[in-house]
């Protein structure tokens, strides 16, 4: 049976009841999200059977390789950046991020099924090889274009001897090959590192359950106090606003 409330009393109770209902929904969603996070994080960590310290070391090495990769790309992609009119720094950064993603894909960590994992490793290994070859070819083209001049007869000639060109090209080729070799063997460790960051960030972004519970209890107390202030039966007004179980569950706690 509805209680007899004047306008201001009803607005008071409606306001508090609305907050309580909203907090109940938020608490339920938060609890579901935490369970989902915990389950997925557990499945993720089960992929890494080796000592976690080895993966941390591998991730550091892979990140160092990515930093070097950025500087290598900054040189290798100069000609391409001029041709497509994009700042070479942005282009190098894009390639570096893509290289990191390919290293993770090649690790097979995204696949639990052994057959799918093996197929992914083979596929993305070819992508790593192609990316390395692209950078090597672009660097060679850059070197050749940088040291070409037009002679008196209007012909293109090289300023440097072949051996001098090789002394410039070979170290860079070796360095690029080394970087992509690291991507090939340390991608799984990079996946461990980035995955842990992702789950920690996910947890950080979730609403704090303790804070939500404190707000819920505070609103329930406010509802009970308001009922006492107006001299209205608490159980009746709580039933009317459909928060009876929440009010008395909070009171039991």
C-alpha positions, -999 to +999 in steps of 0.1 A: +000+000+000+015+034-010+025+057+017+010+092+020+039+115+011+038+152+004+055+165-028+088+175-012+090+142+008+084+121-024+111+141-043+135+135-014+129+097-013+129+095-051+163+112-053+179+089-028+162+058-041+174+066-076+210+069-064+207+035-045+193+017-076+221+032-098+248+022-073+233-014-071+237-016-109+272-002-109+282-026-081+268-055-101+286-044-133+318-038-114+317-073-099+311-089-133+339-069-148+363-079-121+354-116-125+359-113-162+392-096-158+405-122-133+395-151-155+411-136-187+442-126-168+446-161-154+442-177-188+468-152-202+494-160-174+489-197-180+505-193-214+538-185-199+553-216-184+589-204-183+602-183-154+586-148-156+620-132-152+631-146-185+601-130-202+609-096-186+645-098-198+633-108-233+608-080-233+635-054-224+657-067-252+627-066-277+618-030-266+655-020-271+653-035-305+622-015-312+640+017-302+669+009-325+643-001-352+629+034-350+663+050-356+670+026-385+636+033-400+643+070-396+672+066-420+659+038-443+626+055-450+639+089-459+635+084-496+600+069-492+589+098-469+600+123-495+582+105-522+548+102-503+553+136-485+550+123-449+573+134-422+599+106-418+596+106-380+559+098-382+565+071-409+593+056-388+571+055-357+543+039-377+567+012-390+581+006-355+546+001-340+537-022-368+570-042-363+561-046-326+527-059-335+541-083-361+566-096-335+537-103-311+516-120-339+546-141-349+550-153-313+517-172-316+507-161-281+473-150-294+464-186-303+460-214-278+454-241-304+488-256-314+479-258-351+467-223-353+497-211-334+521-229-358+503-214-388+505-179-373+542-183-366+549-194-402+528-166-417+541-138-396+577-150-400+574-142-437+560-108-429+590-101-407+614-112-435+595-090-460+596-060-437+634-065-432+639-068-470+619-036-476+640-016-452+672-030-466+661-022-502+650+013-493+682+020-475+703+008-505+682+031-528+688+060-504+725+055-504+727+052-542+706+083-547+726+102-521+760+095-538+749+099-574+760+130-593+757+142-629+790+144-647+800+168-675+785+146-701+751+147-683+754+111-671+747+098-636+779+085-619+787+074-584+808+095-562+821+065-543+837+032-553+818+000-549+838-010-518+831+024-501+794+019-508+795-016-493+811-003-462+781+020-457+755-006-467+767-039-451+767-026-414+732-013-419+720-045-435+735-065-406+719-042-381+684-045-397+688-083-398+698-084-361+668-063-351+643-086-370+661-116-356+653-103-321+617-097-331+615-133-342+628-148-309+615-123-283+580-115-296+565-138-270+582-119-242+570-086-257+535-101-257+539-110-219+550-074-212+523-056-232+496-081-219+505-074-183+503-037-189+469-041-206+454-061-177+468-036-151+454-007-171+420-025-174+420-030-136+429+006-130+401+019-152+375-002-135+354+016-107+367+009-072+343-016-056+351-004-021+342+032-030+309+021-046+300+001-015+307+031+008+285+053-014+258+026-014+259+023+024+259+061+027+228+065+006+210+037+025+218+054+058+205+087+043+172+069+032+167+055+067+174+088+084+150+106+061+123+081+069+129+087+106+130+125+101+096+124+084+082+099+108+073+073+081+076+035+084+109+026+068+097-008+055+067+008+038+085+036+020+114+013+011+088-011-006+071+017-023+104+028-040+114-008-047+146-007-026+134-027+004+160-055+001+188-031-005+179-010+025+176-039+049+206-058+035+227-027+041+213-024+076+222-061+084+259-054+073 
